[in-house]
Amino acid sequence: MTNRIKEFRVKLGMTQEELAKKVNVRRETIVFLEKNKYNPSLRLAFDLAKTLEISVEDLFSFDDEK
Amino acid sequence: MKRIILMAAVILMVAATLYLWFSNSGFANGEGLYLGIIVLVLVFAVFLLVRRIKSWKAGEPQEDELTKKVMVRTAALSYYISLYLWVFLLYMQDRVTFDKDRLIGIGIVGMAIIFALSWVFNHFRGVSND
């Protein structure tokens, strides 16, 4: 699964820290998410999408990993 | 905040015990190594404590879903590896003369080291594909 969190965050002029506070996680978690080293829970995914003002489908894309 | 106080109390107790132990009995043969290992584990605990205090000061949650997942994976991995450590120690017990106390001490310190290393591994690797 890949995401475009960084792209939309930068578009909104938000820092990682600000985004972390808005979705109630640690800044570290945002760092891992942006590096695609962590797949968020459904709740966090929806919170991120809402905060970044886009849909979940636009924020995350799933490629079947075999 | 409660967890920070609890963690600080545990670190202080371990440090105090260590100080009393070595100030009363001094260093016997090979005990310097034990001291070094326990100090390393303590340093790791202090590192975790400092992280928590920083998060608390920054207004971040001290734990979130990623830190919880890292902890769960760390616990699972360190438990698995610790089983092998104990099997190895039991195997060695028949071949090398160990005091029972020393054997248990090595096992417990070994488990602490394995836990710390597993945490470092999981923390820097991230938790992907869940």
N, CA and C atoms of all chains as a GROMACS GRO file, in nm:
protein
  588
    1MET      N    1   0.085  -0.119   0.000
    1MET     CA    2   0.000   0.000   0.000
    1MET      C    3   0.089   0.125   0.000
    2THR      N    4   0.056   0.218  -0.084
    2THR     CA    5   0.132   0.344  -0.086
    2THR      C    6   0.037   0.459  -0.055
    3ASN      N    7   0.094   0.571  -0.016
    3ASN     CA    8   0.006   0.684   0.016
    3ASN      C    9   0.067   0.815  -0.034
    4ARG      N   10  -0.018   0.918  -0.034
    4ARG     CA   11   0.027   1.050  -0.080
    4ARG      C   12   0.012   1.152   0.032
    5ILE      N   13   0.037   1.108   0.153
    5ILE     CA   14   0.020   1.195   0.270
    5ILE      C   15   0.110   1.318   0.260
    6LYS      N   16   0.237   1.294   0.228
    6LYS     CA   17   0.333   1.404   0.223
    6LYS      C   18   0.289   1.510   0.120
    7GLU      N   19   0.249   1.460   0.003
    7GLU     CA   20   0.208   1.551  -0.106
    7GLU      C   21   0.093   1.643  -0.062
    8PHE      N   22  -0.011   1.583   0.000
    8PHE     CA   23  -0.126   1.663   0.040
    8PHE      C   24  -0.096   1.749   0.163
    9ARG      N   25  -0.010   1.697   0.249
    9ARG     CA   26   0.028   1.775   0.368
    9ARG      C   27   0.102   1.903   0.326
   10VAL      N   28   0.196   1.886   0.234
   10VAL     CA   29   0.274   2.001   0.187
   10VAL      C   30   0.184   2.101   0.115
   11LYS      N   31   0.087   2.046   0.039
   11LYS     CA   32  -0.008   2.133  -0.032
   11LYS      C   33  -0.083   2.224   0.064
   12LEU      N   34  -0.116   2.169   0.181
   12LEU     CA   35  -0.190   2.247   0.280
   12LEU      C   36  -0.097   2.330   0.369
   13GLY      N   37   0.034   2.320   0.344
   13GLY     CA   38   0.132   2.396   0.422
   13GLY      C   39   0.140   2.352   0.568
   14MET      N   40   0.120   2.224   0.589
   14MET     CA   41   0.117   2.171   0.726
   14MET      C   42   0.249   2.101   0.757
   15THR      N   43   0.295   2.112   0.880
   15THR     CA   44   0.416   2.037   0.918
   15THR      C   45   0.372   1.898   0.967
   16GLN      N   46   0.472   1.810   0.978
   16GLN     CA   47   0.442   1.675   1.026
   16GLN      C   48   0.385   1.682   1.169
   17GLU      N   49   0.440   1.772   1.246
   17GLU     CA   50   0.397   1.786   1.385
   17GLU      C   51   0.251   1.831   1.394
   18GLU      N   52   0.216   1.928   1.309
   18GLU     CA   53   0.077   1.977   1.310
   18GLU      C   54  -0.020   1.867   1.270
   19LEU      N   55   0.018   1.794   1.165
   19LEU     CA   56  -0.069   1.685   1.120
   19LEU      C   57  -0.083   1.579   1.230
   20ALA      N   58   0.030   1.547   1.294
   20ALA     CA   59   0.028   1.447   1.401
   20ALA      C   60  -0.068   1.488   1.512
   21LYS      N   61  -0.062   1.616   1.550
   21LYS     CA   62  -0.149   1.664   1.657
   21LYS      C   63  -0.296   1.657   1.616
   22LYS      N   64  -0.323   1.689   1.489
   22LYS     CA   65  -0.462   1.688   1.443
   22LYS      C   66  -0.522   1.547   1.441
   23VAL      N   67  -0.440   1.448   1.412
   23VAL     CA   68  -0.495   1.311   1.407
   23VAL      C   69  -0.459   1.233   1.534
   24ASN      N   70  -0.402   1.302   1.631
   24ASN     CA   71  -0.372   1.245   1.762
   24ASN      C   72  -0.277   1.123   1.757
   25VAL      N   73  -0.166   1.141   1.685
   25VAL     CA   74  -0.059   1.039   1.687
   25VAL      C   75   0.073   1.111   1.711
   26ARG      N   76   0.180   1.030   1.727
   26ARG     CA   77   0.311   1.089   1.744
   26ARG      C   78   0.366   1.134   1.608
   27ARG      N   79   0.456   1.231   1.607
   27ARG     CA   80   0.515   1.279   1.481
   27ARG      C   81   0.586   1.164   1.408
   28GLU      N   82   0.649   1.079   1.488
   28GLU     CA   83   0.719   0.962   1.436
   28GLU      C   84   0.628   0.876   1.346
   29THR      N   85   0.503   0.864   1.388
   29THR     CA   86   0.408   0.782   1.312
   29THR      C   87   0.384   0.842   1.174
   30ILE      N   88   0.377   0.976   1.169
   30ILE     CA   89   0.360   1.043   1.039
   30ILE      C   90   0.484   1.018   0.952
   31VAL      N   91   0.602   1.021   1.015
   31VAL     CA   92   0.727   0.996   0.940
   31VAL      C   93   0.722   0.856   0.879
   32PHE      N   94   0.684   0.757   0.958
   32PHE     CA   95   0.676   0.619   0.908
   32PHE      C   96   0.570   0.604   0.799
   33LEU      N   97   0.458   0.673   0.817
   33LEU     CA   98   0.351   0.667   0.716
   33LEU      C   99   0.400   0.725   0.583
   34GLU      N  100   0.466   0.839   0.591
   34GLU     CA  101   0.512   0.905   0.468
   34GLU      C  102   0.619   0.823   0.396
   35LYS      N  103   0.694   0.746   0.473
   35LYS     CA  104   0.796   0.660   0.411
   35LYS      C  105   0.738   0.527   0.366
   36ASN      N  106   0.607   0.510   0.381
   36ASN     CA  107   0.539   0.384   0.350
   36ASN      C  108   0.593   0.265   0.429
   37LYS      N  109   0.636   0.294   0.550
   37LYS     CA  110   0.685   0.186   0.636
   37LYS      C  111   0.579   0.138   0.733
   38TYR      N  112   0.463   0.198   0.726
   38TYR     CA  113   0.356   0.160   0.817
   38TYR      C  114   0.222   0.182   0.750
   39ASN      N  115   0.136   0.081   0.759
   39ASN     CA  116   0.000   0.095   0.708
   39ASN      C  117  -0.093   0.130   0.824
   40PRO      N  118  -0.164   0.243   0.814
   40PRO     CA  119  -0.244   0.286   0.930
   40PRO      C  120  -0.370   0.202   0.948
   41SER      N  121  -0.429   0.216   1.065
   41SER     CA  122  -0.558   0.152   1.088
   41SER      C  123  -0.663   0.226   1.005
   42LEU      N  124  -0.779   0.165   0.991
   42LEU     CA  125  -0.886   0.226   0.913
   42LEU      C  126  -0.925   0.362   0.972
   43ARG      N  127  -0.929   0.366   1.104
   43ARG     CA  128  -0.968   0.490   1.172
   43ARG      C  129  -0.868   0.602   1.144
   44LEU      N  130  -0.739   0.568   1.155
   44LEU     CA  131  -0.636   0.669   1.129
   44LEU      C  132  -0.638   0.712   0.983
   45ALA      N  133  -0.662   0.616   0.894
   45ALA     CA  134  -0.668   0.648   0.751
   45ALA      C  135  -0.780   0.750   0.724
   46PHE      N  136  -0.897   0.727   0.785
   46PHE     CA  137  -1.009   0.821   0.767
   46PHE      C  138  -0.980   0.956   0.831
   47ASP      N  139  -0.916   0.954   0.948
   47ASP     CA  140  -0.881   1.080   1.015
   47ASP      C  141  -0.784   1.161   0.929
   48LEU      N  142  -0.686   1.091   0.871
   48LEU     CA  143  -0.588   1.159   0.785
   48LEU      C  144  -0.656   1.219   0.663
   49ALA      N  145  -0.743   1.138   0.602
   49ALA     CA  146  -0.812   1.186   0.482
   49ALA      C  147  -0.896   1.309   0.513
   50LYS      N  148  -0.965   1.306   0.626
   50LYS     CA  149  -1.051   1.418   0.666
   50LYS      C  150  -0.964   1.543   0.692
   51THR      N  151  -0.853   1.524   0.762
   51THR     CA  152  -0.766   1.637   0.795
   51THR      C  153  -0.702   1.695   0.669
   52LEU      N  154  -0.667   1.608   0.575
   52LEU     CA  155  -0.601   1.654   0.451
   52LEU      C  156  -0.704   1.692   0.343
   53GLU      N  157  -0.830   1.686   0.379
   53GLU     CA  158  -0.942   1.729   0.294
   53GLU      C  159  -0.946   1.658   0.160
   54ILE      N  160  -0.926   1.528   0.162
   54ILE     CA  161  -0.942   1.447   0.040
   54ILE      C  162  -1.009   1.315   0.079
   55SER      N  163  -1.035   1.234  -0.023
   55SER     CA  164  -1.098   1.105   0.008
   55SER      C  165  -0.990   1.001   0.039
   56VAL      N  166  -1.030   0.897   0.110
   56VAL     CA  167  -0.936   0.789   0.144
   56VAL      C  168  -0.879   0.725   0.016
   57GLU      N  169  -0.965   0.712  -0.084
   57GLU     CA  170  -0.922   0.648  -0.211
   57GLU      C  171  -0.812   0.729  -0.279
   58ASP      N  172  -0.820   0.862  -0.264
   58ASP     CA  173  -0.716   0.945  -0.326
   58ASP      C  174  -0.587   0.944  -0.245
   59LEU      N  175  -0.604   0.924  -0.117
   59LEU     CA  176  -0.487   0.929  -0.028
   59LEU      C  177  -0.407   0.798  -0.031
   60PHE      N  178  -0.478   0.688  -0.037
   60PHE     CA  179  -0.410   0.558  -0.034
   60PHE      C  180  -0.436   0.480  -0.161
   61SER      N  181  -0.335   0.410  -0.208
   61SER     CA  182  -0.359   0.319  -0.321
   61SER      C  183  -0.301   0.183  -0.287
   62PHE      N  184  -0.371   0.082  -0.329
   62PHE     CA  185  -0.332  -0.053  -0.292
   62PHE      C  186  -0.286  -0.130  -0.416
   63ASP      N  187  -0.163  -0.179  -0.410
   63ASP     CA  188  -0.114  -0.268  -0.516
   63ASP      C  189  -0.102  -0.406  -0.454
   64ASP      N  190  -0.156  -0.503  -0.523
   64ASP     CA  191  -0.153  -0.639  -0.468
   64ASP      C  192  -0.008  -0.686  -0.456
   65GLU      N  193   0.034  -0.712  -0.332
   65GLU     CA  194   0.173  -0.758  -0.310
   65GLU      C  195   0.173  -0.908  -0.301
   66LYS      N  196   0.252  -0.971  -0.384
   66LYS     CA  197   0.256  -1.119  -0.381
   66LYS      C  198   0.390  -1.165  -0.332
   67MET      N  199   0.132   1.064   3.223
   67MET     CA  200   0.219   1.110   3.333
   67MET      C  201   0.245   0.998   3.434
   68LYS      N  202   0.137   0.920   3.463
   68LYS     CA  203   0.151   0.809   3.558
   68LYS      C  204   0.258   0.712   3.512
   69ARG      N  205   0.256   0.683   3.381
   69ARG     CA  206   0.352   0.586   3.326
   69ARG      C  207   0.495   0.638   3.335
   70ILE      N  208   0.510   0.769   3.316
   70ILE     CA  209   0.644   0.829   3.325
   70ILE      C  210   0.696   0.813   3.468
   71ILE      N  211   0.610   0.841   3.566
   71ILE     CA  212   0.651   0.829   3.706
   71ILE      C  213   0.685   0.683   3.738
   72LEU      N  214   0.600   0.593   3.690
   72LEU     CA  215   0.621   0.449   3.716
   72LEU      C  216   0.755   0.403   3.656
   73MET      N  217   0.779   0.444   3.533
   73MET     CA  218   0.903   0.405   3.464
   73MET      C  219   1.025   0.463   3.536
   74ALA      N  220   1.016   0.590   3.576
   74ALA     CA  221   1.127   0.654   3.647
   74ALA      C  222   1.153   0.583   3.779
   75ALA      N  223   1.045   0.542   3.847
   75ALA     CA  224   1.059   0.472   3.976
   75ALA      C  225   1.130   0.338   3.956
   76VAL      N  226   1.093   0.265   3.851
   76VAL     CA  227   1.156   0.134   3.825
   76VAL      C  228   1.305   0.154   3.794
   77ILE      N  229   1.336   0.254   3.711
   77ILE     CA  230   1.476   0.280   3.675
   77ILE      C  231   1.557   0.315   3.801
   78LEU      N  232   1.499   0.400   3.886
   78LEU     CA  233   1.568   0.440   4.009
   78LEU      C  234   1.592   0.320   4.100
   79MET      N  235   1.490   0.233   4.110
   79MET     CA  236   1.503   0.114   4.197
   79MET      C  237   1.613   0.021   4.147
   80VAL      N  238   1.615   0.000   4.014
   80VAL     CA  239   1.718  -0.088   3.957
   80VAL      C  240   1.857  -0.027   3.979
   81ALA      N  241   1.867   0.105   3.955
   81ALA     CA  242   1.996   0.173   3.972
   81ALA      C  243   2.042   0.166   4.119
   82ALA      N  244   1.947   0.186   4.211
   82ALA     CA  245   1.981   0.181   4.354
   82ALA      C  246   2.025   0.041   4.395
   83THR      N  247   1.953  -0.060   4.345
   83THR     CA  248   1.989  -0.200   4.376
   83THR      C  249   2.128  -0.231   4.325
   84LEU      N  250   2.153  -0.185   4.204
   84LEU     CA  251   2.284  -0.208   4.141
   84LEU      C  252   2.395  -0.144   4.223
   85TYR      N  253   2.368  -0.021   4.268
   85TYR     CA  254   2.467   0.053   4.347
   85TYR      C  255   2.495  -0.020   4.480
   86LEU      N  256   2.386  -0.062   4.545
   86LEU     CA  257   2.401  -0.131   4.674
   86LEU      C  258   2.476  -0.263   4.658
   87TRP      N  259   2.440  -0.334   4.552
   87TRP     CA  260   2.502  -0.465   4.524
   87TRP      C  261   2.653  -0.450   4.508
   88PHE      N  262   2.691  -0.359   4.420
   88PHE     CA  263   2.834  -0.348   4.390
   88PHE      C  264   2.912  -0.269   4.496
   89SER      N  265   2.844  -0.181   4.569
   89SER     CA  266   2.918  -0.109   4.673
   89SER      C  267   2.942  -0.198   4.796
   90ASN      N  268   2.851  -0.294   4.820
   90ASN     CA  269   2.868  -0.382   4.936
   90ASN      C  270   2.965  -0.496   4.909
   91SER      N  271   2.950  -0.559   4.790
   91SER     CA  272   3.030  -0.679   4.766
   91SER      C  273   3.151  -0.655   4.676
   92GLY      N  274   3.156  -0.540   4.608
   92GLY     CA  275   3.267  -0.513   4.518
   92GLY      C  276   3.259  -0.600   4.393
   93PHE      N  277   3.362  -0.593   4.310
   93PHE     CA  278   3.361  -0.670   4.185
   93PHE      C  279   3.426  -0.806   4.205
   94ALA      N  280   3.352  -0.911   4.177
   94ALA     CA  281   3.414  -1.043   4.174
   94ALA      C  282   3.456  -1.069   4.029
   95ASN      N  283   3.517  -1.184   4.008
   95ASN     CA  284   3.561  -1.218   3.872
   95ASN      C  285   3.443  -1.222   3.775
   96GLY      N  286   3.454  -1.150   3.666
   96GLY     CA  287   3.351  -1.156   3.563
   96GLY      C  288   3.228  -1.072   3.591
   97GLU      N  289   3.220  -1.012   3.708
   97GLU     CA  290   3.100  -0.935   3.739
   97GLU      C  291   3.098  -0.798   3.670
   98GLY      N  292   3.215  -0.754   3.628
   98GLY     CA  293   3.221  -0.629   3.552
   98GLY      C  294   3.138  -0.638   3.427
   99LEU      N  295   3.140  -0.756   3.365
   99LEU     CA  296   3.061  -0.778   3.243
   99LEU      C  297   2.912  -0.766   3.273
  100TYR      N  298   2.869  -0.830   3.384
  100TYR     CA  299   2.728  -0.820   3.424
  100TYR      C  300   2.689  -0.676   3.445
  101LEU      N  301   2.776  -0.604   3.517
  101LEU     CA  302   2.749  -0.463   3.547
  101LEU      C  303   2.731  -0.385   3.416
  102GLY      N  304   2.823  -0.408   3.323
  102GLY     CA  305   2.817  -0.338   3.194
  102GLY      C  306   2.687  -0.365   3.123
  103ILE      N  307   2.645  -0.492   3.123
  103ILE     CA  308   2.522  -0.529   3.051
  103ILE      C  309   2.401  -0.465   3.118
  104ILE      N  310   2.397  -0.472   3.253
  104ILE     CA  311   2.283  -0.412   3.323
  104ILE      C  312   2.280  -0.261   3.302
  105VAL      N  313   2.397  -0.198   3.302
  105VAL     CA  314   2.402  -0.053   3.277
  105VAL      C  315   2.349  -0.022   3.136
  106LEU      N  316   2.385  -0.106   3.040
  106LEU     CA  317   2.335  -0.087   2.903
  106LEU      C  318   2.182  -0.094   2.899
  107VAL      N  319   2.127  -0.193   2.969
  107VAL     CA  320   1.981  -0.207   2.973
  107VAL      C  321   1.919  -0.085   3.041
  108LEU      N  322   1.986  -0.036   3.146
  108LEU     CA  323   1.937   0.084   3.215
  108LEU      C  324   1.940   0.206   3.122
  109VAL      N  325   2.049   0.217   3.046
  109VAL     CA  326   2.060   0.330   2.951
  109VAL      C  327   1.946   0.325   2.850
  110PHE      N  328   1.913   0.204   2.806
  110PHE     CA  329   1.802   0.187   2.712
  110PHE      C  330   1.670   0.232   2.776
  111ALA      N  331   1.652   0.195   2.903
  111ALA     CA  332   1.530   0.235   2.974
  111ALA      C  333   1.524   0.387   2.990
  112VAL      N  334   1.639   0.448   3.019
  112VAL     CA  335   1.643   0.595   3.032
  112VAL      C  336   1.610   0.660   2.898
  113PHE      N  337   1.660   0.601   2.789
  113PHE     CA  338   1.631   0.651   2.654
  113PHE      C  339   1.480   0.651   2.629
  114LEU      N  340   1.414   0.540   2.667
  114LEU     CA  341   1.269   0.532   2.649
  114LEU      C  342   1.196   0.634   2.735
  115LEU      N  343   1.249   0.653   2.857
  115LEU     CA  344   1.188   0.750   2.948
  115LEU      C  345   1.198   0.892   2.891
  116VAL      N  346   1.315   0.925   2.839
  116VAL     CA  347   1.336   1.060   2.782
  116VAL      C  348   1.241   1.083   2.664
  117ARG      N  349   1.223   0.979   2.582
  117ARG     CA  350   1.130   0.989   2.468
  117ARG      C  351   0.989   1.021   2.516
  118ARG      N  352   0.950   0.950   2.622
  118ARG     CA  353   0.815   0.971   2.677
  118ARG      C  354   0.800   1.112   2.732
  119ILE      N  355   0.903   1.159   2.802
  119ILE     CA  356   0.895   1.294   2.859
  119ILE      C  357   0.887   1.399   2.748
  120LYS      N  358   0.967   1.378   2.642
  120LYS     CA  359   0.964   1.472   2.529
  120LYS      C  360   0.824   1.476   2.467
  121SER      N  361   0.765   1.358   2.447
  121SER     CA  362   0.630   1.352   2.388
  121SER      C  363   0.530   1.422   2.478
  122TRP      N  364   0.545   1.399   2.608
  122TRP     CA  365   0.452   1.459   2.703
  122TRP      C  366   0.463   1.611   2.699
  123LYS      N  367   0.587   1.661   2.692
  123LYS     CA  368   0.610   1.806   2.687
  123LYS      C  369   0.556   1.866   2.556
  124ALA      N  370   0.570   1.789   2.446
  124ALA     CA  371   0.526   1.840   2.316
  124ALA      C  372   0.375   1.828   2.298
  125GLY      N  373   0.309   1.767   2.395
  125GLY     CA  374   0.164   1.752   2.387
  125GLY      C  375   0.121   1.638   2.297
  126GLU      N  376   0.216   1.552   2.260
  126GLU     CA  377   0.183   1.435   2.177
  126GLU      C  378   0.135   1.321   2.267
  127PRO      N  379   0.058   1.228   2.211
  127PRO     CA  380   0.027   1.111   2.292
  127PRO      C  381   0.156   1.030   2.316
  128GLN      N  382   0.172   0.975   2.435
  128GLN     CA  383   0.294   0.896   2.461
  128GLN      C  384   0.289   0.763   2.387
  129GLU      N  385   0.169   0.717   2.364
  129GLU     CA  386   0.151   0.592   2.289
  129GLU      C  387   0.047   0.616   2.182
  130ASP      N  388   0.071   0.562   2.064
  130ASP     CA  389  -0.032   0.563   1.961
  130ASP      C  390  -0.034   0.426   1.897
  131GLU      N  391  -0.109   0.412   1.786
  131GLU     CA  392  -0.125   0.277   1.732
  131GLU      C  393   0.008   0.217   1.684
  132LEU      N  394   0.098   0.302   1.634
  132LEU     CA  395   0.226   0.247   1.587
  132LEU      C  396   0.312   0.198   1.704
  133THR      N  397   0.322   0.278   1.809
  133THR     CA  398   0.405   0.236   1.923
  133THR      C  399   0.348   0.110   1.987
  134LYS      N  400   0.214   0.099   1.990
  134LYS     CA  401   0.153  -0.022   2.046
  134LYS      C  402   0.185  -0.144   1.960
  135LYS      N  403   0.178  -0.126   1.828
  135LYS     CA  404   0.209  -0.239   1.739
  135LYS      C  405   0.355  -0.279   1.750
  136VAL      N  406   0.443  -0.179   1.761
  136VAL     CA  407   0.586  -0.207   1.776
  136VAL      C  408   0.608  -0.287   1.905
  137MET      N  409   0.537  -0.247   2.011
  137MET     CA  410   0.551  -0.317   2.140
  137MET      C  411   0.502  -0.462   2.130
  138VAL      N  412   0.389  -0.481   2.063
  138VAL     CA  413   0.333  -0.617   2.050
  138VAL      C  414   0.430  -0.705   1.971
  139ARG      N  415   0.482  -0.651   1.862
  139ARG     CA  416   0.577  -0.730   1.781
  139ARG      C  417   0.706  -0.756   1.858
  140THR      N  418   0.750  -0.655   1.932
  140THR     CA  419   0.871  -0.671   2.012
  140THR      C  420   0.852  -0.781   2.116
  141ALA      N  421   0.737  -0.780   2.183
  141ALA     CA  422   0.709  -0.881   2.284
  141ALA      C  423   0.709  -1.020   2.222
  142ALA      N  424   0.644  -1.033   2.106
  142ALA     CA  425   0.635  -1.164   2.041
  142ALA      C  426   0.774  -1.213   1.998
  143LEU      N  427   0.849  -1.124   1.936
  143LEU     CA  428   0.982  -1.163   1.885
  143LEU      C  429   1.077  -1.196   2.001
  144SER      N  430   1.076  -1.113   2.105
  144SER     CA  431   1.169  -1.136   2.215
  144SER      C  432   1.132  -1.262   2.293
  145TYR      N  433   1.003  -1.292   2.304
  145TYR     CA  434   0.960  -1.416   2.370
  145TYR      C  435   1.013  -1.537   2.292
  146TYR      N  436   0.997  -1.532   2.162
  146TYR     CA  437   1.040  -1.641   2.075
  146TYR      C  438   1.192  -1.664   2.087
  147ILE      N  439   1.269  -1.556   2.080
  147ILE     CA  440   1.415  -1.569   2.087
  147ILE      C  441   1.458  -1.612   2.228
  148SER      N  442   1.386  -1.560   2.331
  148SER     CA  443   1.420  -1.595   2.469
  148SER      C  444   1.406  -1.745   2.496
  149LEU      N  445   1.309  -1.807   2.429
  149LEU     CA  446   1.294  -1.953   2.444
  149LEU      C  447   1.423  -2.024   2.404
  150TYR      N  448   1.480  -1.979   2.293
  150TYR     CA  449   1.606  -2.039   2.247
  150TYR      C  450   1.720  -2.011   2.344
  151LEU      N  451   1.719  -1.891   2.404
  151LEU     CA  452   1.822  -1.857   2.502
  151LEU      C  453   1.816  -1.954   2.620
  152TRP      N  454   1.694  -1.979   2.670
  152TRP     CA  455   1.680  -2.070   2.785
  152TRP      C  456   1.718  -2.213   2.748
  153VAL      N  457   1.681  -2.254   2.628
  153VAL     CA  458   1.720  -2.390   2.583
  153VAL      C  459   1.873  -2.398   2.578
  154PHE      N  460   1.937  -2.293   2.527
  154PHE     CA  461   2.083  -2.290   2.519
  154PHE      C  462   2.144  -2.294   2.659
  155LEU      N  463   2.086  -2.216   2.752
  155LEU     CA  464   2.140  -2.213   2.889
  155LEU      C  465   2.124  -2.349   2.957
  156LEU      N  466   2.011  -2.414   2.933
  156LEU     CA  467   1.990  -2.547   2.993
  156LEU      C  468   2.088  -2.649   2.934
  157TYR      N  469   2.114  -2.634   2.805
  157TYR     CA  470   2.211  -2.721   2.738
  157TYR      C  471   2.350  -2.698   2.799
  158MET      N  472   2.384  -2.570   2.822
  158MET     CA  473   2.516  -2.537   2.877
  158MET      C  474   2.530  -2.581   3.023
  159GLN      N  475   2.417  -2.582   3.093
  159GLN     CA  476   2.419  -2.616   3.235
  159GLN      C  477   2.480  -2.755   3.260
  160ASP      N  478   2.454  -2.847   3.168
  160ASP     CA  479   2.507  -2.982   3.183
  160ASP      C  480   2.655  -2.990   3.149
  161ARG      N  481   2.704  -2.892   3.078
  161ARG     CA  482   2.842  -2.899   3.028
  161ARG      C  483   2.938  -2.804   3.101
  162VAL      N  484   2.884  -2.695   3.152
  162VAL     CA  485   2.968  -2.598   3.224
  162VAL      C  486   2.914  -2.587   3.366
  163THR      N  487   3.002  -2.577   3.464
  163THR     CA  488   2.952  -2.566   3.601
  163THR      C  489   2.903  -2.423   3.628
  164PHE      N  490   2.772  -2.413   3.645
  164PHE     CA  491   2.707  -2.285   3.672
  164PHE      C  492   2.642  -2.290   3.810
  165ASP      N  493   2.645  -2.178   3.883
  165ASP     CA  494   2.556  -2.168   3.999
  165ASP      C  495   2.416  -2.150   3.945
  166LYS      N  496   2.319  -2.200   4.019
  166LYS     CA  497   2.178  -2.181   3.976
  166LYS      C  498   2.145  -2.031   3.968
  167ASP      N  499   2.194  -1.955   4.070
  167ASP     CA  500   2.166  -1.811   4.074
  167ASP      C  501   2.222  -1.740   3.952
  168ARG      N  502   2.346  -1.780   3.920
  168ARG     CA  503   2.412  -1.716   3.804
  168ARG      C  504   2.338  -1.750   3.674
  169LEU      N  505   2.295  -1.873   3.664
  169LEU     CA  506   2.222  -1.917   3.544
  169LEU      C  507   2.094  -1.834   3.527
  170ILE      N  508   2.020  -1.821   3.636
  170ILE     CA  509   1.895  -1.744   3.629
  170ILE      C  510   1.926  -1.597   3.598
  171GLY      N  511   2.032  -1.545   3.660
  171GLY     CA  512   2.074  -1.406   3.635
  171GLY      C  513   2.106  -1.384   3.488
  172ILE      N  514   2.184  -1.475   3.431
  172ILE     CA  515   2.220  -1.463   3.288
  172ILE      C  516   2.094  -1.468   3.203
  173GLY      N  517   2.003  -1.559   3.239
  173GLY     CA  518   1.878  -1.572   3.162
  173GLY      C  519   1.797  -1.443   3.164
  174ILE      N  520   1.783  -1.384   3.283
  174ILE     CA  521   1.700  -1.263   3.295
  174ILE      C  522   1.766  -1.145   3.224
  175VAL      N  523   1.897  -1.128   3.245
  175VAL     CA  524   1.967  -1.018   3.177
  175VAL      C  525   1.963  -1.040   3.024
  176GLY      N  526   1.979  -1.166   2.984
  176GLY     CA  527   1.973  -1.200   2.840
  176GLY      C  528   1.838  -1.163   2.782
  177MET      N  529   1.732  -1.193   2.856
  177MET     CA  530   1.596  -1.160   2.808
  177MET      C  531   1.579  -1.009   2.793
  178ALA      N  532   1.637  -0.934   2.889
  178ALA     CA  533   1.627  -0.787   2.881
  178ALA      C  534   1.700  -0.736   2.756
  179ILE      N  535   1.818  -0.794   2.730
  179ILE     CA  536   1.894  -0.750   2.611
  179ILE      C  537   1.818  -0.786   2.483
  180ILE      N  538   1.763  -0.907   2.481
  180ILE     CA  539   1.688  -0.950   2.362
  180ILE      C  540   1.568  -0.857   2.339
  181PHE      N  541   1.501  -0.819   2.448
  181PHE     CA  542   1.386  -0.729   2.436
  181PHE      C  543   1.431  -0.594   2.377
  182ALA      N  544   1.541  -0.542   2.432
  182ALA     CA  545   1.590  -0.411   2.384
  182ALA      C  546   1.627  -0.418   2.235
  183LEU      N  547   1.697  -0.524   2.197
  183LEU     CA  548   1.738  -0.538   2.056
  183LEU      C  549   1.617  -0.557   1.966
  184SER      N  550   1.518  -0.634   2.013
  184SER     CA  551   1.396  -0.655   1.932
  184SER      C  552   1.322  -0.523   1.914
  185TRP      N  553   1.320  -0.442   2.020
  185TRP     CA  554   1.252  -0.312   2.009
  185TRP      C  555   1.323  -0.224   1.905
  186VAL      N  556   1.455  -0.220   1.913
  186VAL     CA  557   1.532  -0.139   1.817
  186VAL      C  558   1.503  -0.188   1.674
  187PHE      N  559   1.505  -0.321   1.656
  187PHE     CA  560   1.479  -0.380   1.524
  187PHE      C  561   1.341  -0.340   1.472
  188ASN      N  562   1.238  -0.360   1.554
  188ASN     CA  563   1.102  -0.330   1.509
  188ASN      C  564   1.077  -0.181   1.493
  189HIS      N  565   1.139  -0.103   1.583
  189HIS     CA  566   1.116   0.041   1.578
  189HIS      C  567   1.172   0.102   1.450
  190PHE      N  568   1.293   0.062   1.412
  190PHE     CA  569   1.354   0.124   1.294
  190PHE      C  570   1.309   0.060   1.163
  191ARG      N  571   1.261  -0.065   1.173
  191ARG     CA  572   1.214  -0.132   1.052
  191ARG      C  573   1.073  -0.086   1.014
  192GLY      N  574   0.995  -0.047   1.114
  192GLY     CA  575   0.856  -0.009   1.089
  192GLY      C  576   0.768  -0.133   1.088
  193VAL      N  577   0.637  -0.109   1.085
  193VAL     CA  578   0.542  -0.221   1.085
  193VAL      C  579   0.461  -0.211   0.956
  194SER      N  580   0.503  -0.285   0.857
  194SER     CA  581   0.432  -0.274   0.728
  194SER      C  582   0.351  -0.400   0.700
  195ASN      N  583   0.267  -0.390   0.602
  195ASN     CA  584   0.188  -0.503   0.553
  195ASN      C  585   0.101  -0.569   0.659
  196ASP      N  586   0.034  -0.489   0.738
  196ASP     CA  587  -0.060  -0.544   0.836
  196ASP      C  588  -0.202  -0.532   0.782
   0.00000   0.00000   0.00000
